[in-house]
Amino acid sequence: MVDVDLSVKVGPLTFKNPILNGASGVAADVKTVKKCIRNNVGGVILKSLTHVEFLRTRYVPTYFFMDPLGPEYRGLMGHGESFSMYDVDEFVKTQLPEIVKECRKAEIPLIGSVLATNEIEEILYIAKKLCENGCDAIEIDAGCSLFYTERLQRIVEEYSKKKGKDVKMGAVVSKDEKAMSEIISTFKKELKVPVYVKIDPYLEPLENFTESYVRAGADGITAFDSFGTGIAIDWRNETPFFATWTTGGYTAGLFFVSMGKIVRILKKFPELYVSGCGGVRNVGHVVQYLLIGCKTVQVATAIFYYGHKLFNELVEGLKKWMEERGYSSVKEFTGKLLKYYRLPRTPPINYPPTKKPYPYEIVIDMSKCTLCGRCQDVCFYDLIQINREAKTIDVNKDECWNCGLCVGVCPQNAIKMVDRITKEVIWENKGLVKTF
């Protein structure tokens, strides 16, 4: 059995393992942080603090899951939560000392989180207070896309009028390159600790903004915060579900979006520290983020659903996965797959077909086939015909334009796509397509 070292070094910080909590109510105060530590997190990220009083509120009840709407909604969460309910001075006095003590005892880094606004003096005050009292790094929360909502836009407009200036917050300020560069460079100059920037999945052009953040001094990127807003409808009862206002916290589907966008970041900045975030529910998700180059992975929404025990399950699952493959350290496989992501080496073919037959053909293993008919149902041009009485399948291979639908839907993995001439397997619904 291989001895597994789960620790991850990122600049001056050493995480006990790569699995962190995402900045949220999961780690909002002493009690919740202790619960994170008991369940073996590699580091703690505090819930984002803000100087803006109206953002230190929440609606009650606060959280809801959409399971009653159907199995496809399982674990999909919305919420009426904003940011830390603590004033910074109150938090530093009543919560932070015990939190720092617990993190030191567990030998894990503590990262403070500050909601990004272009009121630099106010947010710098918060960041300094956190660092002076024990935080090892700061995450600038420029990812909250709730600020795209009409409700918060109106509130921010009223706040701006009182302040006599145009105030931007969260994901809105992230798109102000000048303001963000000033925030980052000021933090780096004043704090003397690593400074990370949390961004939202709508930030585009992604490479350009990332470059400006790095140029300003950002030590890393957390990618990504949840999708901004949404509503849920109880279609069986024809009523809104839970709330009549758009809510935040949606991470269903974000995992795939986040992975694709992180690849874009790391292809341009391969040495940049990126913490993968969004849609993590199981150890497979953790491993995938690590394989594309994330050094740590953050989990939040799934903790609300499954409980803090999920942290320990993910850590133990990662350890087991490494043992089975003979990895002794996380570093050995971090970024292993990043090199594969690029445009296809072969050019696309014309559609509709101008030259037939196409280069590949499908082969069906009749020893596996159950004649279920899925392949016949999905074929756009009815090129697959099943004869259940004769227990045969007729395929018009000369008209097949190699889309791969039948390979993908076969529940028995009985269909392969092969080269017409060499008979080499091109695609069998696992791994990488040969042509890519």
MOURRA-V274697 format. One line per field, one symbol per residue. ss: DSSP state (~ for helix, > for strand, _ for the rest). psi: psi as a letter, one per 30 degrees, with the letter a starting at -180 (. if undefined). A space follows every 50 residues. Layout:
ss=???
psi=???
//
This chain:
ss=____>__>>>__>>>___>>>___~~~__~~~~~~~~~____>>>___>_ __~~~__>>>>>>>>_~~~_~~~___>>>>>______~~~~~~~~~~~~~ ~~~~~~__>>>>>>>_>__~~~~~~~~~~~~~____>>>>>___~~~~_~ ~~~~~~~~~~~~~_____>~~~~~__~~~~~~~~~~~~~~~__>>>>>>_ _____~~~~~~~~~~~___>>>>___>__>__>>____>>______>>_> ___~~~~~~~~~~~~~~~____>>>>>_____~~~~~~~~~____>>>>_ ~~~~~~__~~~~~~~~~~~~~~~~~___>~~~_____~~~__________ _________>>>>>_________~~~~~_____>>>>____>>>>_____ ____~~~~~_____>>>>>_____>>>_________
psi=kkkkjfkkkjbfkjkelgjlkkjafeifaeeeeeeeefghlflkklkkll fjeffhllkklekkkgefflffgkfkkllhkcakfkkeeeeeefeeeeee eeeeefhllkkkkkkklgieeefeeeeeeeefgfkflkkjigfjgfffle eeeeeeeeeeeefgljkklbfefffjeeeeeeeeeeeeefeglkklkkll ffjkkeeeeeeeeeefgkflkjjlllkdlllkkjfefhlljelglklagj fkffeeeeeeeeeeefeeiffkjkjkkjgkflfeeeeeeefffkflkkkd efeeeflffeeeeeeeeeeeeeefggkflefefkgefeffjllkfklllk klkfjlllfllkkkjfffkghfgeeeefjeghfkkkjeefhlkkkifffk ghfgeeeefjfghfklklkeefgkkekghlbkkef.
//
